[in-house]
Amino acid sequence: MRAEGHLRDAGRATKGGSLSYSGSNGNAPHVASELWATSLCRVPGWKAGLDITCILLLLPLWLPLMILLMLVTRIASPGPIFYRQKRIGLCGRHFFIWKFRTMRLSAETQTHERYFENLMRVDCPMTKLDAYGDHRLAPFGRVLRASGLDELPQFFNVLHGEMSLVGPRPCTPNEFDHYEPWQRQRVNCLPGLTGYWQVNGKNKTTFREMIAMDLFYLKNMSIVLDLKIMLKTGTAIAGQLFESRQAPQRSRQDGSPRSRTTILQTLAESAPKI
């Protein structure tokens, strides 16, 4: 499942409209009618069965791990264990996701919002703002984020029917407000804990490439594809952990008086709002 080959597949003709994709420097996909997106909101009947089966089979692994992370979060950083945030779900409905808190209580979030808006506008690789260190992170925050373990509480969102194990990552209402009409098609299926984008480049891809991968998944959703994505997720997480460990070393070897984090934060704060 190589992203490069399948990005072109995301541009095949679809019901009620046609999509075209030509990479991060080309024209964006477009839809003939905005009504097309609403009409295709769907959840296959096998989705819930597969999600619940996998969660129950993995219960002896994730439940003790979640309890351990709850203790670690409580001991390492004062404040609540969980963080709740409003996201966009199926057909644009709002819901709240649950995560382990990885930021200090005094951390502000406006910098991250402006930074992501800039990534949407300039369409460059979506390097995380905290990839090279972030003073806002609580102890163990970097490890939790790089491993994806901060997302573990979202198993309960899956059990509640608000998410699936596999699907596009749910965006925030602020991000959704800045989407173009064709980009909003990604909410035509349940958002997921992992997805096609996460196992095919993730932060090395551009925003438009991420959307194209989400639309490819939407068109080709199947039990087999979901299982393949789940199996590849472990490898993808291992790669993220390795890169997370290597990034600070590269930053020190750079010798620059300004860290990459400072540069990215400056970019985020100076970027004009969309």
GIHUHU-V179596 format. One record per residue. N is the residue number from 0. SS is DSSP state (alpha for helix, beta for strand, coil for the rest). PHI is phi in whole degrees, -180 to 180 (NA if undefined). PSI is psi as a letter, one per 40 degrees, with the letter a starting at -180 (NA if undefined). Layout:
N_SS_PHI_PSI + N_SS_PHI_PSI
This chain:
0_coil_NA_g + 1_coil_-88_h + 2_alpha_-63_d + 3_alpha_-60_d + 4_alpha_-73_d + 5_alpha_-86_e + 6_alpha_-61_d + 7_alpha_-69_d + 8_alpha_-66_d + 9_coil_-67_e + 10_coil_-97_e + 11_coil_-66_i + 12_beta_-65_i + 13_beta_-130_i + 14_coil_-63_h + 15_coil_78_e + 16_beta_-177_i + 17_beta_-121_i + 18_coil_-114_i + 19_coil_-141_h + 20_coil_-136_h + 21_coil_-135_f + 22_coil_90_i + 23_coil_-70_e + 24_coil_-102_e + 25_coil_-98_a + 26_coil_-78_i + 27_coil_-76_i + 28_coil_-61_i + 29_coil_-139_i + 30_coil_-126_h + 31_coil_-67_d + 32_coil_-135_h + 33_coil_-71_e + 34_alpha_-70_d + 35_alpha_-58_d + 36_alpha_-64_d + 37_alpha_-64_d + 38_alpha_-71_e + 39_coil_-105_e + 40_coil_-62_h + 41_coil_-155_i + 42_coil_-132_h + 43_coil_-56_i + 44_alpha_-62_d + 45_alpha_-80_e + 46_alpha_-59_d + 47_alpha_-62_d + 48_alpha_-63_d + 49_alpha_-66_d + 50_alpha_-62_d + 51_alpha_-65_d + 52_alpha_-60_d + 53_alpha_-65_d + 54_alpha_-64_d + 55_alpha_-68_d + 56_alpha_-65_d + 57_coil_-92_e + 58_alpha_-53_d + 59_alpha_-64_e + 60_alpha_-94_d + 61_alpha_-79_d + 62_alpha_-68_d + 63_alpha_-62_d + 64_alpha_-65_d + 65_alpha_-64_d + 66_alpha_-63_d + 67_alpha_-63_d + 68_alpha_-68_d + 69_alpha_-62_d + 70_alpha_-67_d + 71_alpha_-63_d + 72_alpha_-64_d + 73_alpha_-64_d + 74_alpha_-75_d + 75_alpha_-76_d + 76_coil_-146_h + 77_coil_-67_i + 78_coil_124_a + 79_coil_-66_i + 80_coil_-77_d + 81_beta_-106_i + 82_beta_-124_h + 83_beta_-110_h + 84_beta_-142_h + 85_beta_-75_h + 86_beta_-134_i + 87_beta_-98_h + 88_coil_-110_a + 89_alpha_-56_h + 90_alpha_61_f + 91_alpha_84_e + 92_coil_-71_i + 93_beta_-87_i + 94_beta_-153_i + 95_beta_-110_h + 96_beta_-94_i + 97_beta_-116_h + 98_beta_-140_i + 99_beta_-71_h + 100_coil_-67_h + 101_coil_-117_e + 102_beta_-105_i + 103_coil_-68_i + 104_coil_-61_d + 105_coil_-86_e + 106_coil_-69_h + 107_coil_-95_i + 108_coil_-115_e + 109_alpha_-63_d + 110_alpha_-61_d + 111_alpha_-64_d + 112_alpha_-63_d + 113_alpha_-66_d + 114_alpha_-63_d + 115_alpha_-69_d + 116_alpha_-60_d + 117_alpha_-67_d + 118_alpha_-63_d + 119_alpha_-65_d + 120_alpha_-80_d + 121_alpha_-89_e + 122_coil_58_f + 123_coil_-108_i + 124_coil_-52_h + 125_coil_-85_g + 126_coil_-64_h + 127_coil_-66_i + 128_coil_-64_d + 129_coil_-99_e + 130_coil_-64_d + 131_coil_-112_f + 132_coil_105_i + 133_coil_-151_h + 134_coil_-65_e + 135_coil_-77_e + 136_beta_-71_i + 137_coil_-78_i + 138_coil_-53_h + 139_coil_73_e + 140_alpha_-62_d + 141_alpha_-62_d + 142_alpha_-65_d + 143_alpha_-61_d + 144_alpha_-71_d + 145_alpha_-64_d + 146_alpha_-86_e + 147_coil_79_e + 148_alpha_-70_e + 149_alpha_-67_e + 150_alpha_-88_e + 151_alpha_-55_d + 152_alpha_-61_e + 153_alpha_-72_e + 154_alpha_-56_d + 155_alpha_-73_d + 156_alpha_-64_d + 157_alpha_-67_d + 158_alpha_-63_d + 159_coil_-82_e + 160_coil_86_e + 161_coil_-86_d + 162_beta_-139_i + 163_beta_-125_i + 164_beta_-65_d + 165_beta_-124_h + 166_coil_164_i + 167_coil_-63_i + 168_coil_-66_h + 169_coil_-71_h + 170_coil_-91_i + 171_coil_-83_i + 172_alpha_-57_d + 173_alpha_-64_d + 174_alpha_-65_d + 175_alpha_-62_d + 176_alpha_-63_d + 177_coil_-96_e + 178_coil_-70_i + 179_coil_-78_i + 180_alpha_-54_d + 181_alpha_-67_d + 182_alpha_-73_d + 183_alpha_-73_e + 184_alpha_-64_d + 185_alpha_-65_e + 186_alpha_-92_e + 187_alpha_-77_e + 188_coil_-136_i + 189_coil_-61_h + 190_beta_-67_i + 191_beta_-130_i + 192_beta_-72_d + 193_beta_-129_i + 194_coil_-169_a + 195_coil_-63_d + 196_coil_-66_d + 197_coil_-63_d + 198_coil_-100_e + 199_coil_-132_f + 200_coil_117_d + 201_alpha_46_b + 202_alpha_-72_e + 203_alpha_-89_e + 204_coil_-100_i + 205_coil_-89_i + 206_alpha_-62_d + 207_alpha_-67_d + 208_alpha_-67_d + 209_alpha_-61_d + 210_alpha_-62_d + 211_alpha_-62_d + 212_alpha_-67_d + 213_alpha_-63_d + 214_alpha_-70_d + 215_alpha_-62_d + 216_alpha_-62_d + 217_alpha_-59_d + 218_alpha_-75_d + 219_alpha_-112_e + 220_coil_-57_h + 221_coil_-161_i + 222_alpha_-61_d + 223_alpha_-62_d + 224_alpha_-64_d + 225_alpha_-61_d + 226_alpha_-65_d + 227_alpha_-64_d + 228_alpha_-66_d + 229_alpha_-61_d + 230_alpha_-67_d + 231_alpha_-80_e + 232_alpha_-63_d + 233_alpha_-60_d + 234_alpha_-65_d + 235_alpha_-63_d + 236_alpha_-66_d + 237_alpha_-60_d + 238_alpha_-64_d + 239_alpha_-65_d + 240_alpha_-64_d + 241_alpha_-63_d + 242_alpha_-66_d + 243_alpha_-65_d + 244_alpha_-76_d + 245_alpha_-80_d + 246_alpha_-59_d + 247_alpha_-62_d + 248_alpha_-66_d + 249_alpha_-65_d + 250_alpha_-65_d + 251_alpha_-68_d + 252_alpha_-71_d + 253_alpha_-63_d + 254_coil_79_e + 255_coil_-75_h + 256_coil_-68_e + 257_coil_-108_h + 258_coil_-74_i + 259_alpha_-62_d + 260_alpha_-62_d + 261_alpha_-62_d + 262_alpha_-63_d + 263_alpha_-66_d + 264_alpha_-66_d + 265_alpha_-63_d + 266_alpha_-60_d + 267_alpha_-64_d + 268_alpha_-73_d + 269_alpha_-92_e + 270_coil_-70_h + 271_coil_-69_i + 272_coil_-72_i + 273_coil_-75_NA
